[in-house]
Amino acid sequence: MKNPDILLSQGTFETAAVPSRAERYDLGQGTFRDPAQKMNVIDFYLFYNEIIPETIDYFAAIIKEMTAGTKVTGAFYGYMYEFRGDPEYGHNALEQYNKSKNLDLIFVTASYGNRQFASGGDYSRSPASSVRLHNKLWYHDNDVCSFLAPGVLYKAGLPQDDGGLNNIRNALHVLGYTDTVEKTIWMYRRAMGFALCNGAYESFFDLHGGYYDNPNLMEEVKTLNRLADVSVRYSRASNSEILVVSDEASCSYPTFRSDLLEISIYDVQHSLIKIGAPIDHVLINDLDLLDTTPYKFVVFLNNYNMTDTQRRLVEKKLKYGNKYLMWCYAPGYFNVNKTDKAFMKDLTGFEITADSNSSFIAPEIKLVSGNNPLNEKLTAANLDAAGSNRKCCQLFYVDKDDSADVLGETLGKTTFAVKNMGNWTSIYTLTSALQPSIYRAIAKQAGVHIYNDCDERFRR
């Protein structure tokens, strides 16, 4: 494996064995795999994910050689968020993809979740800022359908509804169907706005053939292409004051098909796009390439495992300038093959404890009153509770003898708290799956400029 911080648990590569299905299929065995007992499973998933971009790079190198470097090369990859961080999918090695000298761009389709007209929205399906930091182009493959979709899908031979996934009913849902020309045009504009604001390239993909067979739609495509051409004259650099940090290796620590991962890095995306301010997403190891000065509010989504190198990187790049750093669930609980609550204390400043009861709970947080300015801002969000009602994880809470200000509780334990750390502010939350208004309240407290003070994606 390429990562020097990852240890091979079974001694040598010659003796390492692929873990059995039973070892990997560890449902009902807690929130996390115990690295003292299951490091071989974690190692396997890290290796398995790395060989995907390694293979892509191998064939990209052949293309570069055969074309004397004259062809731009890329592949469909980078779906960590969309695939819920599940290591079984093999999409948790974007960092390695980015290091390839043979890959110039990455193809990523629009999300098929929460894509609906008006209340939905586009988002990057993995940390797109990391792609740009490695001088690669993010190719946004927009395959949204049009108001013509029912007829197009019928001609393509799809059944109306056979109870499965490949039918007209499901396709209309995941492809963002709208029933009028005007609404379809609005969907096209939304996607182009996403591409322009995120420094991405966009293509219009006629997935089943026939979605664009309308003069009004083609005229709109012409207009948007003209707009895209004009945009290259201007800076497309980020003006974000919010940074989201995630980690690919940490996705191998939760047990099989983890619901915790799903709500932590997939469900939360639909909240983040509705905060009312732009956001950059980066892999933790790319912090060293990033100018972190502009960021005022930083969210650590799923950084359950944090190496010594990564801890030093966070210390150097983020713990200064009165930034607000929000740590989700069990931040830094693991350091490769070691587990210690002291790791979390050193990283966050909070005394965080894993509850002795291993039963899964719903990470739903009851907001409480208090004297911290954030208490008042959260109260203004008009919510009694935050988080998710899905039972998906063991309880991790802040000890009551900790000096933190309490923002919320779960089962009588502090699970949402804030602490002044001198030249930065630390926030702990049991879950990242918080409502947009919660994120917006914290962003305001951190001094982030909010452009749209509501939960709508766009306002006219």
C-alpha positions in Angstrom: 0.0 0.0 0.0 1.1 3.5 -0.8 0.3 5.2 2.5 3.3 5.0 4.9 1.1 5.6 7.9 -0.9 2.4 7.4 0.6 -0.7 9.0 0.3 -4.2 7.6 -1.4 -6.1 10.3 -0.3 -9.6 9.3 3.4 -9.2 9.2 4.4 -9.4 5.5 2.8 -9.1 2.1 3.7 -12.7 1.5 1.7 -14.0 4.4 -1.2 -11.6 4.2 -4.5 -13.2 3.4 -7.8 -11.8 2.1 -10.2 -11.8 5.0 -13.1 -14.1 4.8 -16.6 -13.0 3.9 -17.6 -13.7 7.5 -14.8 -11.4 8.8 -15.9 -8.5 6.6 -19.6 -9.1 7.1 -19.5 -8.0 10.7 -23.1 -6.7 11.2 -24.2 -6.5 14.8 -20.6 -6.3 16.1 -20.7 -2.6 17.1 -20.1 0.7 15.4 -16.4 0.2 14.6 -14.1 -2.7 13.9 -11.6 -3.1 16.7 -8.2 -2.7 15.0 -6.6 -4.8 17.7 -8.7 -7.7 16.4 -9.8 -6.7 12.8 -6.8 -4.7 11.4 -6.5 -7.3 8.7 -10.0 -6.4 7.5 -9.2 -2.7 7.6 -5.9 -3.3 5.7 -7.7 -5.3 3.1 -10.2 -2.6 2.4 -7.5 0.0 2.1 -5.6 -2.2 -0.4 -8.8 -3.1 -2.3 -9.6 0.6 -2.8 -6.1 1.6 -3.8 -5.9 -1.0 -6.7 -8.9 0.7 -8.5 -7.2 4.0 -9.3 -3.9 2.1 -9.6 -5.5 0.1 -12.4 -7.0 3.2 -14.0 -3.6 4.8 -13.9 -2.0 1.8 -15.6 -4.3 2.1 -18.7 -4.0 5.9 -18.7 -0.3 5.5 -19.0 -0.7 3.3 -22.0 -2.9 6.0 -23.6 -0.4 8.7 -22.9 2.4 6.6 -24.4 0.5 5.6 -27.5 -0.6 9.1 -28.2 2.7 10.8 -27.3 0.8 12.7 -24.6 -1.5 14.4 -27.0 -4.8 13.1 -25.5 -6.5 14.4 -22.4 -7.3 11.4 -20.2 -9.7 10.7 -17.4 -12.1 8.2 -15.9 -15.4 7.9 -14.1 -14.3 7.9 -10.4 -14.7 9.8 -7.2 -18.0 8.7 -5.6 -17.1 8.4 -2.0 -19.9 10.6 -0.7 -22.5 9.1 -3.1 -21.5 5.5 -2.2 -21.9 6.3 1.5 -18.2 5.8 2.1 -18.8 2.0 1.8 -15.3 0.5 1.1 -17.0 -2.4 -0.8 -17.5 0.0 -3.8 -13.8 0.7 -4.2 -14.2 4.5 -4.5 -12.2 5.5 -1.4 -8.9 6.3 -2.9 -9.4 9.6 -4.6 -6.1 10.7 -3.1 -4.2 8.1 -5.2 -6.2 9.0 -8.3 -5.1 12.6 -7.8 -1.5 11.7 -7.7 -1.5 10.1 -11.1 0.6 12.0 -13.8 -1.4 10.3 -16.5 -4.9 11.4 -15.5 -5.9 15.0 -16.4 -9.5 15.0 -15.3 -12.1 13.1 -13.4 -15.7 12.3 -14.7 -18.4 12.5 -12.0 -22.1 12.4 -12.8 -24.6 14.5 -10.8 -26.0 12.9 -7.7 -29.0 10.7 -8.1 -30.2 11.5 -4.6 -32.3 14.5 -3.6 -32.1 15.8 -7.2 -35.7 16.9 -7.5 -36.9 20.2 -8.9 -36.9 23.2 -6.5 -36.1 21.5 -3.2 -33.1 19.4 -4.4 -29.7 20.4 -5.7 -26.4 19.4 -7.1 -23.3 18.7 -5.0 -19.9 17.2 -5.6 -19.9 13.4 -5.0 -16.5 13.5 -3.4 -14.1 16.2 -2.1 -13.8 18.2 -5.3 -11.4 20.8 -3.9 -8.8 18.1 -3.6 -9.1 17.3 -7.3 -8.4 21.0 -8.2 -5.5 21.2 -5.7 -3.8 18.5 -7.9 -4.4 20.5 -11.0 -7.0 18.2 -12.4 -10.3 19.1 -14.0 -13.6 18.1 -12.4 -15.9 17.0 -15.3 -19.5 17.4 -14.2 -21.5 14.9 -16.3 -25.0 16.3 -16.2 -27.5 13.6 -17.2 -30.6 15.2 -15.9 -33.7 14.2 -18.0 -36.2 16.6 -19.5 -40.0 17.0 -19.6 -39.9 14.5 -22.6 -38.6 11.7 -20.3 -41.7 9.5 -20.0 -41.9 9.1 -23.8 -38.2 8.7 -24.2 -38.0 6.0 -21.5 -41.0 4.2 -22.9 -39.3 4.1 -26.4 -36.1 2.8 -24.7 -38.1 -0.2 -23.5 -38.2 0.4 -19.8 -41.2 -1.0 -17.9 -43.5 1.4 -16.1 -42.9 -0.1 -12.6 -41.7 -3.6 -12.1 -40.7 -3.1 -8.5 -37.0 -2.9 -9.3 -34.7 -0.1 -10.2 -34.5 -0.1 -14.0 -38.0 1.1 -14.7 -39.7 4.4 -15.7 -40.9 5.3 -12.3 -37.5 5.1 -10.7 -35.7 6.7 -13.6 -37.9 9.7 -13.5 -37.1 10.1 -9.8 -33.3 9.7 -10.0 -32.9 11.7 -13.2 -34.6 14.8 -11.9 -37.8 14.7 -14.1 -39.7 17.9 -14.6 -43.1 18.1 -16.4 -42.7 21.4 -18.4 -40.2 23.0 -20.7 -39.8 25.9 -18.3 -38.9 23.7 -15.3 -36.5 21.7 -17.4 -34.7 24.9 -18.4 -34.5 25.9 -14.7 -32.9 22.5 -14.0 -30.3 23.1 -16.7 -29.5 26.5 -15.3 -29.1 25.1 -11.8 -26.6 22.6 -13.0 -24.6 25.2 -15.0 -24.6 27.5 -11.9 -23.2 24.6 -9.9 -20.4 24.0 -12.5 -19.6 27.7 -12.8 -19.4 28.3 -9.1 -17.2 25.2 -8.5 -14.7 25.8 -11.2 -15.9 22.6 -13.0 -16.5 21.6 -16.6 -20.0 20.5 -17.6 -21.4 18.3 -20.3 -25.1 17.7 -21.2 -25.5 14.0 -21.4 -28.5 12.6 -23.4 -28.6 9.4 -21.4 -31.3 7.5 -23.3 -31.5 9.6 -26.5 -34.2 12.1 -27.1 -34.3 14.3 -24.0 -33.1 17.3 -26.0 -35.5 16.9 -28.9 -37.1 20.3 -28.4 -36.1 23.7 -30.0 -36.6 25.6 -26.7 -34.3 23.2 -24.9 -31.6 23.4 -27.6 -31.7 27.1 -27.6 -31.2 27.1 -23.8 -28.2 24.7 -24.2 -26.8 27.2 -26.8 -27.2 30.1 -24.3 -25.6 28.2 -21.4 -22.7 27.1 -23.6 -22.1 30.7 -24.5 -22.2 31.6 -20.8 -19.7 28.9 -20.0 -17.4 30.2 -22.8 -17.5 33.7 -21.3 -16.8 32.5 -17.8 -13.3 31.3 -18.7 -12.3 35.0 -18.9 -12.9 35.4 -15.2 -11.4 33.9 -12.1 -13.2 30.7 -10.9 -11.2 30.6 -7.7 -13.1 29.8 -4.5 -14.5 32.4 -2.1 -15.6 29.9 0.5 -15.3 30.6 4.2 -16.5 27.1 5.1 -14.3 24.0 4.7 -15.4 20.4 5.0 -12.6 17.8 5.7 -13.1 14.1 5.2 -11.0 11.0 5.2 -11.0 7.9 3.0 -9.1 5.5 5.3 -11.6 6.2 8.1 -14.3 4.7 6.0 -12.8 1.2 6.6 -13.1 1.4 10.4 -17.0 1.2 10.7 -18.5 -2.2 10.5 -20.2 -3.6 7.3 -22.5 -1.3 5.3 -22.5 1.2 8.1 -25.5 3.4 8.5 -23.3 5.8 10.5 -21.2 6.4 7.4 -24.3 6.9 5.3 -25.8 9.7 7.4 -22.3 11.2 8.1 -21.1 11.7 4.6 -24.1 11.2 2.3 -27.2 12.5 4.1 -25.3 15.6 5.3 -24.5 16.7 1.7 -28.2 17.7 1.3 -27.9 19.9 4.3 -24.6 21.5 3.4 -25.9 22.8 0.0 -28.7 24.6 1.8 -26.6 26.6 4.3 -26.7 29.7 2.1 -22.9 30.0 1.7 -20.3 28.3 -0.6 -18.3 25.3 0.8 -15.0 23.7 -0.2 -14.5 20.0 0.3 -11.0 18.5 0.8 -9.4 15.3 1.9 -7.5 15.7 5.1 -4.1 14.8 3.6 -4.5 17.7 1.1 -4.6 20.3 3.9 -0.9 20.8 3.3 -1.6 22.0 -0.3 -4.4 24.4 0.8 -4.3 28.0 1.8 -6.5 27.7 4.9 -6.5 31.4 5.8 -9.9 32.3 4.3 -11.8 29.5 6.2 -13.7 30.5 9.4 -15.7 27.4 9.9 -14.3 23.9 9.4 -16.3 20.6 9.6 -14.6 17.2 10.1 -17.1 14.8 8.7 -15.8 11.3 9.3 -12.2 11.6 10.6 -12.5 8.6 13.0 -8.9 7.5 12.3 -6.2 10.2 12.3 -2.5 9.5 12.0 0.3 11.4 13.7 1.0 13.2 10.5 -2.6 14.3 10.0 -2.9 15.5 13.6 0.2 17.7 13.1 -1.3 18.9 9.9 -4.6 20.0 11.6 -2.6 21.7 14.3 -0.5 23.6 11.8 -3.2 24.5 9.3 -6.4 25.0 11.2 -6.0 25.7 14.9 -5.4 29.5 14.6 -7.1 32.7 13.5 -10.3 32.2 15.7 -11.6 29.5 13.4 -14.5 27.3 14.5 -13.6 23.6 14.2 -16.5 21.1 14.4 -15.7 17.5 15.2 -18.3 14.8 14.4 -19.0 11.6 16.2 -15.6 10.0 17.3 -12.9 12.3 16.0 -9.4 10.8 16.0 -10.6 7.9 18.1 -8.2 5.6 16.2 -4.5 6.2 15.3 -4.0 3.4 12.7 -4.1 0.3 14.8 -4.5 1.9 18.2 -7.6 3.1 20.1 -7.7 5.6 22.9 -10.1 8.3 24.1 -7.0 10.4 24.9 -6.5 10.7 21.2 -9.8 12.6 21.0 -9.0 14.8 23.9 -5.7 15.8 22.5 -7.3 16.6 19.1 -10.5 18.4 20.1 -10.0 19.5 23.7 -13.1 17.6 24.8 -13.2 14.6 27.2 -15.2 12.3 24.9 -16.3 8.9 26.1 -17.7 5.9 24.3 -20.7 4.7 26.3 -20.4 1.3 27.9 -23.7 0.3 26.4 -22.8 -0.9 22.9 -26.5 -0.8 21.7 -27.1 1.4 18.7 -28.9 4.7 19.4 -30.3 7.4 17.1 -27.9 10.4 17.0 -30.7 12.8 17.7 -29.7 15.8 19.8 -32.1 17.8 22.0 -31.0 21.4 22.0 -30.7 23.1 25.4 -30.6 26.6 26.6 -27.4 28.2 27.9 -25.3 31.3 28.2 -23.0 30.7 25.2 -23.8 32.9 22.2 -24.3 29.8 20.2 -27.2 28.7 22.4 -29.1 31.8 21.4 -28.3 31.3 17.7 -29.4 27.7 17.8 -32.6 28.7 19.5 -33.3 31.2 16.7 -33.2 28.2 14.3 -36.6 27.2 15.6 -35.7 23.6 16.2 -36.1 21.5 19.4 -33.8 18.8 18.1 -31.1 18.2 15.6 -29.5 15.1 14.0 -31.1 11.9 12.8 -33.6 9.5 14.2 -32.0 6.4 12.6 -30.4 4.0 15.1 -26.9 3.7 13.6 -24.2 4.0 16.2 -23.0 3.7 19.8 -23.3 6.8 22.0 -20.2 9.0 22.2 -20.6 11.9 24.7 -18.7 14.7 26.4 -18.0 13.9 30.1 -20.1 16.1 32.5 -17.0 17.2 34.3 -15.7 18.8 31.1 -15.7 22.6 31.2 -17.4 22.8 27.8 -20.6 24.8 27.3 -23.5 22.5 26.5 -25.5 23.0 23.3 -27.5 19.7 23.2 -28.0 16.3 24.8 -28.8 12.7 23.9 -30.3 10.3 26.4 -29.2 12.8 29.2 -25.6 13.0 28.0 -23.9 16.0 26.4 -23.6 15.3 22.7 -23.3 18.9 21.3 -20.9 21.2 23.0 -18.6 24.2 22.4 -15.3 25.2 24.0 -13.1 28.3 23.7 -9.5 27.0 23.0 -7.9 30.4 23.0 -7.2 31.3 19.3 -9.8 28.8 18.0 -13.1 27.4 19.1 -13.9 23.7 19.3 -17.3 22.2 18.8 -18.3 18.5 19.3 -21.4 17.0 17.8 -22.6 13.4 18.0 -23.5 13.6 14.3 -22.8 15.6 11.2 -26.3 14.9 9.9 -27.6 18.3 11.2 -30.2 20.5 9.7 -29.1 23.4 7.4 -30.3 26.0 10.0 -28.0 24.4 12.6 -25.0 24.7 10.3 -26.0 28.2 9.3 -26.2 29.3 13.0 -22.7 28.0 13.7 -21.4 29.6 10.4 -22.8 33.0 11.4 -21.2 32.7 14.9 -17.9 32.0 13.1 -18.3 35.1 11.0 -19.1 33.4 7.7 -21.0 35.6 5.2 -24.4 34.0 4.6 -25.8 34.9 1.1 -29.1 33.1 1.5 -30.7 33.0 5.0 -33.1 30.1 4.5 -33.1 26.4 3.7 -33.9 26.8 0.0 -31.2 26.0 -2.5 -31.8 29.1 -4.6 -34.1 32.1 -4.4 -35.3 34.3 -7.2 
